[in-house]
Each structure stands twice: as structure tokens, then as C-alpha cells.
């Protein structure tokens, strides 16, 4: 083989390797910037724990439950089960989980009573409501 062809192949392999490395490195950086997941503790009383009650699943381009009622000071955690990215973004700008990849979770603590309408910034037709009492 010609030396120029061999050098060209080596350069292409190095560029592809660098791109793969940068992509993996960039993915882990993005994950670190996402809101942390809520750790769930076992409840001594029967029924779901507060963390389980305050969970919203994102699946099939919907928030489930679409409306969730919590107490002041409670943390709500959204978990994306879809294969595409979604967010929970307040309509009035009060909170934003950022775009969550499949399997990622984002949490928001609600310190003030009120009704908080939200949507997915990637798919605005997805809507939900948090009611804080």
C-alpha cells in the first residue's frame, strides 16, 4: 500500500476515535448538569412514600399523572421513560428540569402554594399541572 493511503487511514481512525471520546465525555458532563434524582426512602406506614406520591412519569409523550397535588415544601421528580428527550418547564418560567434523556430524572422543590402549569420544552403539546397546597 502507498504510504499516503496508510497515513490517511490512520488519520481517519484517530479522528473517529477522538469524536467517540468527545461524545462520551460530553454525555457524562450533560448528565452531571441535570437535576439530581430524588432518593426514595421506605415508609414505615402502609402506602406509598412521599417521594413515590410526588413522582411524575414521562412516557408515550405524556406526563403521568397529568395533574399532581403536593404540599408546600415537597419535591416533585419527573422521570423520562421515553426514548426521546423531554423536560418539565413551567409555563411562567418558575422551574425547568432541563431536557432529560431516557432514564434520567429531574426534581423541583415547591416552596410556595399555587398552581403551576408546565409543558415539555421539546414537545410543547405535552402539558401538566402541579398544585401546591
N, C-alpha and C positions, 0 to 999 in steps of 0.2 A: 504494500500500500504506500501511497505517497505520504510524505511527512506532513504536508499541509492538510490532508484529509484526516490524518490521525490527530493532529493538533486541533482541528475543527471539532472533531468528535469529543475530545477531552474538554474543550471549552463548553460545548453544549451540555455535557454531563455536569460540569461544575455549576453552570447557570441554573439547571434544573434542580440540582441539589440545594443550592442557595435559596431558590424560590420555595422549595418544600420546607426548608428550615425556617425561613422568614414567616411563612404561613402558619406553621405550628407555633412559633414564638408569638406571633400576633394574636392567634386564637386564645392562648393562655392569658395574655395581657388583657384581652377583652373580657374574659371570664372573671378576672380579678376585679375589673371595674364595675361589674354588675352588682346589684344589691345582694347582700348575703341571704342565705336561706334561713328560715326560722327553725331552730331546733325544737323538736316536739318532745314533751315530757309525758310520762304516763300519768294519767289521772287516777286517784285512789277511788273516786266515786264512779258509779256506772255512767256510761255515756261517753261521748267524745270529749277530748280535752279542748281547752280554749283554742289552742293552735289549730286543731283539726276543724273546729267550727269556723274558724276565720280563714279558711283556705278556699281559693278560687282556682279551678282547673281550667286551663285554656286548651280546648280540644274541638276539632271539627269547625274551626273558625267561630267559636262561641266561648263566652265566659260562663262558667257553671259553678255556683248559681249566678244568674244574671243580676240579681239583687241580693245583697248581703247586709244584715243588720248586726252591728257590733257596738261595744261600749266605748266610751271615751278612754283613750289610753291603750286600746287594743291594737295589735299588729295584724295586718292582713297580708297573706302571702299568696301570690299568683304563681302557678307552676305551668309551664308550657309543655303540653303533651303532643303538640303538632310538629310536623317535620319542617315547618317554616317558622321564621321568627315572628314574635308578637310582642306587644307592650301593653301595659296598663297606664294610660296617660290621662290625667284629669282634664276635663273639658275646659275648666277655668284656670289651668296651669298650676294647681296646688301640689301635684306629685307626678312622678314619671318613673317607672321601673327601668326604663331603657328597653331596648329590644332584647328579648330573652330567646335564646336558641332552644331547640328541643331538649327537654330535661332540666333546663335551668329554672330557677325561681327568683322572684324579686319580692321584697316586702316593704310595706309602708306602715308606719305607726300613726294613728289618727288621734290627735290630742285635742281636737275641738269638735263639739257636736255639730251636726249638719248633714246635708245630703250631698254626696259627691258623685256626680255623673262622670263617667270616664269612657274611653274608647281605646282601640288599638291604633297607634300612630301609623302602622304599616297598612292596616286594613280598617279604615275609618267606619265601615259599616258594622263592625263589631262594637257593641256597646254594653255597658254595665253600670251599676249603681251601688255605692256603699252608703248606708245610712248609719250615722254615728249618733248614739243617744247618751 
